[in-house]
Amino acid sequence: MSLTLFDLTGKRALITGSSQGIGHALARGLAAAGAEIVMSGRDSAKLGQAAAALRAEGHIVHTLAFDVTDHAGVRAAVDGFESETGPIDILVNNAGMQHRGPLEEFPADAFERLLQTNVASVFHVGQAVARHMIARKAGKIVNIASVQAALARPGIAPYTATKGAVANLTKGMATDWAKHGLQCNAIAPGYFLTPLNKALIDDPAFNDWLIRRTPAGRWGNVEELVGACIFLSSAAASFVNGTTVYVDGGITISL
C-alpha cells in the first residue's frame, strides 16, 4: 500500500524547460514512476530529440512547444492540448535562466528577462494549467525554485530575487488553490551538475569552495531531484501545500 502512494500510472505531467538539465531528468523520473509525459520548450528540434530519447526507453511522451513568457501563447497551447489530448494532472514549472554580473552594472534588459523567464512564466503556465485542474478539483503543481530563495552570493542578485519570488508565488498558489483540490509546492535545488551551472563547474576556485561549503562535500546529480518531484506529484503529498523542499546537500542549514 505504501509504495502505491508514489505510483503515477494514469497521470499526465507537463514539464517546462525539459529539453535538458533538471527538466529532462525530472521528465525521465516521472515517466519511470508511471506518468505520461508532456515535454515543453521553445526549440522544437531540441525538444524532439529529448522526447525521442525518452520514447526509446519505452515511455509515452508528447511535445508541446511554446514560449513560457508569452501569456496568450501559453494559454492557447495548454487549452489546445487539454482539448485535443486530455488532462494535465501534474505541472512542473522548471523553465529558467541565469545571468551573472555585478549588481551595480547589471543590464536592465537582462534583469527584465530574468523576471519574465523565472517568475512570470510560473504565473503564466501555472494559471493556464490550474484553470483546468480547478474544474476537475485535482492537480499537482511543482515549481522549481533554488537555494537562492534562502541564500545570496555575489553576482546573481536579480536571479536570487526571482527565485525568492518563485517560493512566495508557490505559497500564494497554495493559498488560493488548495481549496479546489490542488497541491502546490516547490523544490529548491542546491548546486547541481547542469548546463546552467557550466561556468561555475569550470571554475576551479568555485568548485573547491562549493565542495568545502556543502556538508555533503560534492555537487548534486540531477537524478537526485527526482524523488522529491515524484513525492510532490503523487498521492503521498495529498496534504502537503505551499512548502519548499530544499534538495541541496545541506548547504542551507550550515555555516
C-alpha contacts under 8 A as a table, 3 or more apart, distances in Angstrom:
res1	aa1	res2	aa2	distance
1	M	4	T	5.32
1	M	5	L	6.96
2	S	5	L	5.62
2	S	6	F	7.84
3	L	6	F	5.69
3	L	7	D	7.01
4	T	7	D	5.00
5	L	234	S	6.48
5	L	235	A	5.14
5	L	236	A	4.94
6	F	33	A	7.47
6	F	230	I	6.64
6	F	231	F	6.26
6	F	234	S	5.20
6	F	235	A	6.35
6	F	236	A	5.99
7	D	33	A	5.81
7	D	34	G	6.40
7	D	234	S	6.84
8	L	11	K	5.50
8	L	30	L	7.38
8	L	33	A	5.50
8	L	34	G	4.75
8	L	35	A	5.00
8	L	233	S	7.86
8	L	234	S	6.41
9	T	33	A	6.99
9	T	34	G	4.13
9	T	35	A	5.23
9	T	36	E	7.75
10	G	34	G	7.11
10	G	35	A	6.28
10	G	36	E	7.23
11	K	34	G	7.52
11	K	35	A	5.03
11	K	36	E	6.17
11	K	88	I	7.70
11	K	89	D	5.81
11	K	90	I	7.33
12	R	35	A	5.44
12	R	36	E	4.56
12	R	37	I	5.78
12	R	38	V	7.22
12	R	87	P	7.02
12	R	88	I	5.30
12	R	89	D	5.28
12	R	90	I	6.22
13	A	30	L	7.62
13	A	35	A	6.45
13	A	36	E	6.22
13	A	37	I	5.06
13	A	38	V	5.85
13	A	88	I	5.94
13	A	89	D	5.96
13	A	90	I	4.40
13	A	91	L	5.70
13	A	92	V	7.40
14	L	37	I	6.16
14	L	38	V	4.50
14	L	39	M	6.06
14	L	40	S	7.15
14	L	88	I	6.60
14	L	90	I	6.21
14	L	91	L	4.91
14	L	92	V	6.16
15	I	18	S	5.80
15	I	23	G	6.48
15	I	26	L	7.73
15	I	27	A	6.45
15	I	37	I	7.65
15	I	38	V	6.35
15	I	39	M	5.49
15	I	40	S	6.10
15	I	91	L	6.06
15	I	92	V	4.67
15	I	93	N	6.28
15	I	94	N	6.58
16	T	23	G	6.82
16	T	39	M	6.51
16	T	40	S	4.74
16	T	41	G	6.13
16	T	68	V	7.90
16	T	92	V	6.42
16	T	93	N	5.53
16	T	94	N	5.24
16	T	95	A	5.20
17	G	20	Q	7.24
17	G	23	G	5.61
17	G	24	H	7.70
17	G	39	M	7.62
17	G	40	S	5.75
17	G	41	G	4.98
17	G	93	N	7.96
17	G	94	N	5.71
17	G	95	A	4.21
17	G	96	G	7.31
18	S	21	G	7.33
18	S	22	I	7.32
18	S	23	G	3.93
18	S	24	H	4.37
18	S	25	A	7.82
18	S	26	L	7.81
18	S	27	A	6.68
18	S	39	M	5.63
18	S	40	S	5.87
18	S	41	G	6.50
18	S	47	L	7.58
18	S	50	A	7.82
18	S	94	N	7.50
18	S	95	A	7.60
19	S	23	G	6.78
19	S	24	H	5.52
19	S	39	M	7.31
19	S	40	S	7.33
19	S	41	G	6.55
19	S	46	K	6.29
19	S	47	L	5.14
19	S	49	Q	7.96
19	S	50	A	5.32
19	S	51	A	7.75
20	Q	23	G	6.06
20	Q	24	H	4.80
20	Q	25	A	7.56
20	Q	50	A	7.33
20	Q	195	P	8.00
21	G	24	H	5.50
21	G	25	A	6.39
21	G	194	T	5.25
21	G	195	P	6.39
21	G	196	L	7.88
21	G	222	V	7.11
22	I	25	A	5.13
22	I	26	L	6.13
22	I	94	N	7.66
22	I	194	T	7.04
22	I	222	V	5.60
22	I	225	L	7.87
23	G	26	L	5.15
23	G	27	A	6.14
23	G	94	N	5.93
23	G	95	A	7.56
24	H	27	A	5.06
24	H	28	R	6.24
24	H	50	A	7.49
25	A	28	R	5.17
25	A	29	G	6.09
25	A	222	V	6.17
25	A	223	E	5.94
25	A	226	V	7.17
26	L	29	G	4.91
26	L	30	L	6.02
26	L	223	E	7.50
26	L	225	L	7.23
26	L	226	V	5.56
26	L	229	C	7.14
27	A	30	L	5.33
27	A	31	A	6.12
27	A	37	I	6.57
27	A	39	M	7.27
28	R	31	A	5.10
28	R	32	A	6.19
28	R	54	L	6.66
29	G	32	A	5.09
29	G	33	A	6.40
29	G	223	E	7.60
29	G	226	V	5.52
29	G	227	G	7.99
29	G	230	I	7.52
30	L	33	A	5.01
30	L	34	G	6.59
30	L	35	A	5.60
30	L	37	I	7.60
30	L	226	V	7.41
30	L	229	C	7.72
30	L	230	I	6.21
31	A	34	G	5.12
31	A	35	A	4.65
31	A	36	E	6.06
31	A	37	I	6.29
31	A	59	H	6.23
31	A	60	I	7.73
32	A	35	A	7.17
32	A	59	H	7.73
33	A	230	I	7.33
36	E	59	H	7.15
36	E	60	I	5.24
36	E	61	V	6.15
37	I	59	H	7.83
37	I	60	I	6.25
37	I	61	V	4.70
37	I	62	H	6.09
38	V	61	V	5.79
38	V	62	H	4.59
38	V	63	T	5.41
38	V	64	L	6.65
39	M	47	L	7.15
39	M	51	A	6.89
39	M	61	V	7.10
39	M	62	H	6.14
39	M	63	T	4.79
39	M	64	L	6.16
40	S	47	L	6.94
40	S	63	T	5.86
40	S	64	L	4.93
40	S	65	A	5.33
40	S	66	F	6.95
41	G	44	S	7.02
41	G	47	L	6.22
41	G	64	L	7.16
41	G	65	A	5.19
41	G	66	F	6.10
41	G	67	D	7.02
41	G	95	A	7.98
42	R	47	L	7.82
42	R	65	A	5.39
42	R	66	F	5.33
42	R	67	D	5.50
43	D	46	K	5.44
43	D	47	L	6.01
43	D	65	A	7.13
44	S	47	L	4.96
44	S	48	G	6.00
44	S	65	A	6.07
45	A	48	G	5.11
45	A	49	Q	6.42
46	K	49	Q	5.23
46	K	50	A	6.32
47	L	50	A	5.16
47	L	51	A	6.12
47	L	63	T	7.00
47	L	65	A	7.74
48	G	51	A	5.10
48	G	52	A	6.07
48	G	63	T	7.13
49	Q	52	A	5.08
49	Q	53	A	6.40
50	A	53	A	5.27
50	A	54	L	6.77
51	A	54	L	5.29
51	A	55	R	6.20
51	A	61	V	6.25
51	A	62	H	7.32
51	A	63	T	7.02
52	A	55	R	4.99
52	A	56	A	6.07
53	A	56	A	5.22
53	A	57	E	6.81
54	L	57	E	5.16
54	L	58	G	6.84
54	L	59	H	5.82
54	L	60	I	7.95
54	L	61	V	7.11
55	R	58	G	5.07
55	R	59	H	4.85
55	R	60	I	6.22
55	R	61	V	6.27
56	A	59	H	7.28
64	L	77	A	7.22
65	A	77	A	7.94
66	F	70	D	7.97
66	F	73	G	6.60
66	F	74	V	6.30
66	F	77	A	6.88
67	D	70	D	5.54
67	D	73	G	6.92
67	D	74	V	6.81
68	V	71	H	7.28
68	V	73	G	7.97
68	V	74	V	6.19
68	V	95	A	7.57
68	V	117	T	6.96
68	V	121	S	4.97
68	V	124	H	6.96
68	V	125	V	6.71
69	T	74	V	7.85
69	T	116	Q	5.73
69	T	117	T	5.91
69	T	120	A	6.47
69	T	121	S	5.13
69	T	124	H	7.16
70	D	73	G	5.19
70	D	74	V	5.98
70	D	121	S	7.95
70	D	124	H	7.60
71	H	74	V	5.25
71	H	75	R	6.26
71	H	124	H	5.38
71	H	125	V	7.82
72	A	75	R	5.15
72	A	76	A	6.18
73	G	76	A	5.15
73	G	77	A	6.12
74	V	77	A	5.18
74	V	78	V	6.11
74	V	124	H	6.70
74	V	125	V	6.20
74	V	128	A	7.00
75	R	78	V	5.31
75	R	79	D	5.92
75	R	124	H	7.63
75	R	125	V	7.42
75	R	128	A	5.27
76	A	79	D	5.26
76	A	80	G	5.85
77	A	80	G	5.17
77	A	81	F	6.15
78	V	81	F	5.17
78	V	82	E	6.14
78	V	128	A	6.45
78	V	129	V	6.57
79	D	82	E	5.18
79	D	83	S	6.12
79	D	128	A	7.52
80	G	83	S	5.15
80	G	84	E	5.99
81	F	84	E	5.19
81	F	85	T	5.38
81	F	86	G	6.61
81	F	87	P	7.95
82	E	85	T	5.61
82	E	86	G	4.59
82	E	87	P	5.16
82	E	88	I	6.89
83	S	86	G	6.17
87	P	132	H	7.66
88	I	91	L	7.12
88	I	129	V	7.13
88	I	133	M	7.67
89	D	133	M	7.10
89	D	138	A	7.46
89	D	139	G	5.17
89	D	140	K	6.42
90	I	139	G	5.98
90	I	140	K	4.72
90	I	141	I	5.88
90	I	142	V	7.80
90	I	233	S	6.37
91	L	126	G	7.56
91	L	129	V	7.41
91	L	140	K	6.25
91	L	141	I	4.77
91	L	142	V	6.14
92	V	141	I	5.98
92	V	142	V	4.72
92	V	143	N	5.74
92	V	144	I	7.33
93	N	121	S	7.91
93	N	122	V	5.96
93	N	125	V	7.47
93	N	126	G	7.53
93	N	141	I	7.57
93	N	142	V	6.24
93	N	143	N	4.67
93	N	144	I	5.99
94	N	143	N	6.39
94	N	144	I	5.15
95	A	117	T	7.06
95	A	118	N	6.91
95	A	121	S	7.67
96	G	114	L	7.85
96	G	117	T	5.55
96	G	118	N	4.85
97	M	114	L	6.51
97	M	117	T	6.57
97	M	118	N	6.62
97	M	196	L	7.33
98	Q	114	L	7.03
98	Q	159	Y	6.48
98	Q	196	L	6.93
99	H	110	A	6.96
99	H	114	L	7.58
99	H	156	I	7.04
99	H	159	Y	7.29
100	R	155	G	5.36
100	R	156	I	5.29
101	G	105	E	7.04
101	G	106	F	5.78
101	G	155	G	4.65
101	G	156	I	6.47
102	P	105	E	5.52
102	P	106	F	5.87
102	P	154	P	7.17
102	P	155	G	4.73
102	P	156	I	7.45
103	L	106	F	4.89
103	L	155	G	6.41
103	L	156	I	7.51
103	L	157	A	6.47
103	L	158	P	7.80
106	F	110	A	7.36
106	F	111	F	7.31
107	P	110	A	5.28
107	P	111	F	6.42
108	A	111	F	5.05
108	A	112	E	6.33
109	D	112	E	5.09
109	D	113	R	6.25
110	A	113	R	5.04
110	A	114	L	6.24
111	F	114	L	5.17
111	F	115	L	6.35
111	F	158	P	6.25
112	E	115	L	5.07
112	E	116	Q	6.19
113	R	116	Q	5.13
113	R	117	T	5.92
114	L	117	T	5.24
114	L	118	N	5.60
114	L	119	V	7.58
114	L	158	P	7.26
114	L	159	Y	6.66
114	L	162	T	7.09
115	L	118	N	5.53
115	L	119	V	5.28
115	L	120	A	6.31
115	L	162	T	6.14
116	Q	119	V	5.73
116	Q	120	A	4.67
116	Q	121	S	6.17
117	T	120	A	6.26
117	T	121	S	5.51
118	N	121	S	6.11
118	N	122	V	7.00
118	N	162	T	6.05
118	N	163	K	7.23
118	N	166	V	7.63
119	V	122	V	5.41
119	V	123	F	6.81
119	V	162	T	5.88
119	V	163	K	7.55
119	V	165	A	6.68
119	V	166	V	5.99
120	A	123	F	5.11
120	A	124	H	6.11
121	S	124	H	4.95
121	S	125	V	5.94
121	S	126	G	7.85
122	V	125	V	5.57
122	V	126	G	5.48
122	V	143	N	7.27
122	V	166	V	7.38
123	F	126	G	5.09
123	F	127	Q	5.77
123	F	169	L	7.99
124	H	127	Q	5.49
124	H	128	A	6.25
125	V	128	A	5.14
125	V	129	V	6.12
126	G	129	V	5.42
126	G	130	A	5.79
126	G	141	I	7.45
127	Q	130	A	5.03
127	Q	131	R	6.17
128	A	131	R	5.73
128	A	132	H	7.47
129	V	132	H	5.67
129	V	133	M	6.47
130	A	133	M	4.74
130	A	134	I	5.80
130	A	139	G	7.55
131	R	134	I	5.33
131	R	135	A	6.54
132	H	135	A	5.20
132	H	136	R	6.51
133	M	136	R	5.08
133	M	137	K	5.97
133	M	138	A	5.43
133	M	139	G	5.25
133	M	182	L	7.24
134	I	137	K	4.84
134	I	138	A	6.46
134	I	139	G	7.60
134	I	177	W	7.50
134	I	180	H	5.53
134	I	181	G	7.15
134	I	182	L	7.27
136	R	139	G	7.98
137	K	180	H	5.19
137	K	181	G	4.82
137	K	182	L	6.97
138	A	180	H	7.00
138	A	181	G	4.68
138	A	182	L	5.19
139	G	181	G	6.74
139	G	182	L	4.66
139	G	183	Q	6.44
140	K	182	L	5.73
140	K	183	Q	5.01
140	K	184	C	5.99
140	K	232	L	7.37
140	K	233	S	5.59
140	K	234	S	7.84
141	I	182	L	7.51
141	I	183	Q	6.29
141	I	184	C	4.64
141	I	185	N	6.34
141	I	233	S	7.38
142	V	184	C	5.99
142	V	185	N	5.10
142	V	186	A	5.13
142	V	187	I	7.03
142	V	229	C	7.26
142	V	232	L	6.91
142	V	233	S	7.24
143	N	166	V	7.19
143	N	167	A	7.93
143	N	170	T	6.98
143	N	184	C	7.79
143	N	185	N	6.33
143	N	186	A	4.47
143	N	187	I	6.36
144	I	166	V	7.67
144	I	186	A	5.60
144	I	187	I	5.08
144	I	188	A	6.11
144	I	189	P	7.61
145	A	148	Q	7.80
145	A	149	A	6.74
145	A	163	K	5.20
145	A	164	G	7.46
145	A	166	V	5.82
145	A	167	A	6.13
145	A	186	A	6.22
145	A	187	I	5.75
145	A	188	A	4.57
145	A	189	P	6.93
145	A	244	T	7.98
146	S	149	A	5.58
146	S	163	K	5.94
146	S	187	I	7.19
146	S	188	A	3.92
146	S	189	P	4.91
146	S	190	G	6.32
146	S	246	Y	7.80
147	V	150	A	5.61
147	V	151	L	6.04
147	V	188	A	5.38
147	V	189	P	5.94
147	V	190	G	5.30
147	V	246	Y	6.93
147	V	248	D	7.23
147	V	252	T	6.90
148	Q	151	L	4.60
148	Q	152	A	5.66
148	Q	159	Y	7.71
148	Q	160	T	4.96
148	Q	161	A	7.97
148	Q	163	K	6.12
148	Q	164	G	6.85
149	A	160	T	6.22
149	A	161	A	7.46
149	A	163	K	5.00
149	A	164	G	3.99
149	A	165	A	7.63
149	A	166	V	7.90
149	A	167	A	6.60
149	A	188	A	7.55
150	A	164	G	7.10
150	A	252	T	7.32
151	L	160	T	7.63
151	L	252	T	7.27
152	A	156	I	7.60
152	A	157	A	6.94
152	A	160	T	6.27
153	R	156	I	6.61
153	R	157	A	7.37
154	P	157	A	6.97
156	I	159	Y	5.28
156	I	160	T	6.15
157	A	160	T	4.99
157	A	161	A	6.25
158	P	161	A	4.99
158	P	162	T	6.35
159	Y	162	T	5.11
159	Y	163	K	6.34
160	T	163	K	5.33
160	T	164	G	6.22
161	A	164	G	5.21
161	A	165	A	6.23
162	T	165	A	4.98
162	T	166	V	6.31
163	K	166	V	4.91
163	K	167	A	6.41
164	G	167	A	5.26
164	G	168	N	6.39
165	A	168	N	5.08
165	A	169	L	5.88
166	V	169	L	5.01
166	V	170	T	6.08
167	A	170	T	5.15
167	A	171	K	6.65
167	A	186	A	6.58
167	A	244	T	6.65
168	N	171	K	5.05
168	N	172	G	6.38
169	L	172	G	4.89
169	L	173	M	6.11
170	T	173	M	5.07
170	T	174	A	6.27
170	T	184	C	6.23
170	T	185	N	5.90
170	T	186	A	6.51
170	T	242	G	5.74
170	T	243	T	7.65
171	K	174	A	5.19
171	K	175	T	6.14
171	K	184	C	7.62
171	K	185	N	7.51
171	K	241	N	7.82
171	K	242	G	4.39
171	K	243	T	7.01
172	G	175	T	4.99
172	G	176	D	6.19
172	G	242	G	7.54
173	M	176	D	5.30
173	M	177	W	5.75
173	M	178	A	7.79
173	M	184	C	6.25
173	M	242	G	7.41
174	A	177	W	5.22
174	A	178	A	5.14
174	A	182	L	7.39
174	A	183	Q	6.44
174	A	184	C	5.09
174	A	185	N	7.40
174	A	241	N	5.73
174	A	242	G	5.02
175	T	178	A	6.06
175	T	179	K	7.96
175	T	242	G	7.35
176	D	179	K	7.08
177	W	180	H	5.26
177	W	181	G	6.95
177	W	182	L	5.72
177	W	183	Q	7.66
177	W	184	C	7.93
178	A	181	G	5.28
178	A	182	L	4.89
178	A	183	Q	5.96
178	A	184	C	7.58
178	A	241	N	7.18
179	K	182	L	7.26
183	Q	237	A	7.73
183	Q	238	S	6.90
183	Q	239	F	7.41
183	Q	240	V	6.53
183	Q	241	N	5.19
183	Q	242	G	7.55
184	C	240	V	7.96
184	C	241	N	5.44
184	C	242	G	5.62
184	C	243	T	7.85
185	N	232	L	7.05
185	N	240	V	7.54
185	N	241	N	5.75
185	N	242	G	4.86
185	N	243	T	5.12
185	N	244	T	5.99
185	N	245	V	7.97
186	A	242	G	7.43
186	A	243	T	6.26
186	A	244	T	4.52
186	A	245	V	6.21
187	I	228	A	7.34
187	I	229	C	7.45
187	I	244	T	5.45
187	I	245	V	4.77
187	I	246	Y	6.00
187	I	247	V	7.07
188	A	244	T	6.44
188	A	245	V	5.85
188	A	246	Y	4.61
188	A	247	V	6.00
188	A	248	D	7.54
189	P	192	F	7.30
189	P	225	L	7.43
189	P	246	Y	6.06
189	P	247	V	4.95
189	P	248	D	5.54
190	G	220	G	7.26
190	G	246	Y	7.37
190	G	247	V	6.03
190	G	248	D	3.91
190	G	249	G	7.10
190	G	251	I	7.27
191	Y	197	N	7.83
191	Y	219	W	5.75
191	Y	220	G	6.06
191	Y	248	D	6.72
192	F	197	N	7.30
192	F	219	W	5.38
192	F	220	G	4.37
192	F	221	N	5.69
192	F	222	V	6.27
193	L	197	N	6.62
193	L	198	K	7.61
193	L	201	I	7.31
193	L	219	W	6.41
193	L	220	G	6.26
193	L	221	N	5.83
193	L	222	V	6.79
194	T	197	N	5.42
194	T	198	K	6.56
194	T	222	V	7.42
195	P	198	K	5.07
196	L	199	A	7.78
197	N	200	L	5.35
197	N	201	I	6.12
198	K	201	I	4.97
198	K	202	D	6.04
199	A	202	D	5.35
199	A	203	D	6.42
200	L	203	D	5.10
200	L	206	F	6.16
200	L	207	N	6.81
201	I	204	P	7.41
201	I	206	F	7.45
201	I	207	N	6.01
202	D	207	N	7.58
203	D	206	F	5.40
203	D	207	N	6.05
204	P	207	N	4.98
204	P	208	D	6.08
205	A	208	D	5.27
205	A	209	W	6.20
206	F	209	W	4.99
206	F	210	L	6.01
207	N	210	L	5.24
207	N	211	I	6.31
208	D	211	I	5.37
208	D	212	R	6.36
209	W	212	R	5.23
209	W	213	R	5.94
210	L	213	R	4.90
210	L	214	T	5.93
210	L	217	G	7.77
210	L	218	R	7.33
210	L	219	W	7.67
211	I	214	T	5.48
211	I	215	P	7.95
211	I	216	A	7.85
211	I	217	G	4.61
211	I	218	R	4.91
211	I	219	W	7.03
212	R	215	P	7.45
212	R	217	G	6.09
213	R	217	G	7.36
213	R	251	I	6.83
213	R	255	L	7.88
214	T	217	G	5.16
214	T	218	R	6.71
214	T	249	G	6.21
214	T	250	G	6.24
214	T	251	I	4.86
215	P	249	G	6.16
215	P	250	G	5.51
215	P	251	I	6.32
215	P	254	S	7.43
216	A	249	G	4.97
216	A	250	G	6.67
217	G	249	G	7.81
218	R	249	G	7.88
220	G	224	E	6.89
220	G	248	D	7.28
220	G	249	G	7.30
221	N	224	E	5.61
221	N	225	L	7.83
222	V	225	L	5.70
222	V	226	V	7.58
223	E	226	V	5.50
224	E	227	G	6.66
225	L	228	A	5.78
225	L	229	C	6.50
225	L	247	V	6.84
226	V	229	C	5.10
226	V	230	I	6.10
227	G	230	I	5.20
227	G	231	F	6.17
228	A	231	F	5.10
228	A	232	L	6.22
228	A	245	V	7.56
228	A	247	V	7.98
229	C	232	L	5.23
229	C	233	S	6.01
230	I	233	S	5.04
230	I	234	S	6.01
231	F	234	S	5.29
231	F	235	A	7.79
231	F	236	A	6.11
231	F	237	A	6.15
232	L	236	A	7.38
232	L	237	A	5.35
232	L	240	V	7.71
233	S	237	A	7.13
234	S	237	A	5.87
234	S	238	S	7.36
235	A	238	S	5.14
237	A	240	V	5.05
240	V	243	T	7.07
246	Y	252	T	8.00
247	V	250	G	7.74
248	D	251	I	5.80
248	D	252	T	7.21
250	G	253	I	5.53
250	G	254	S	6.64
251	I	254	S	5.82
251	I	255	L	7.98
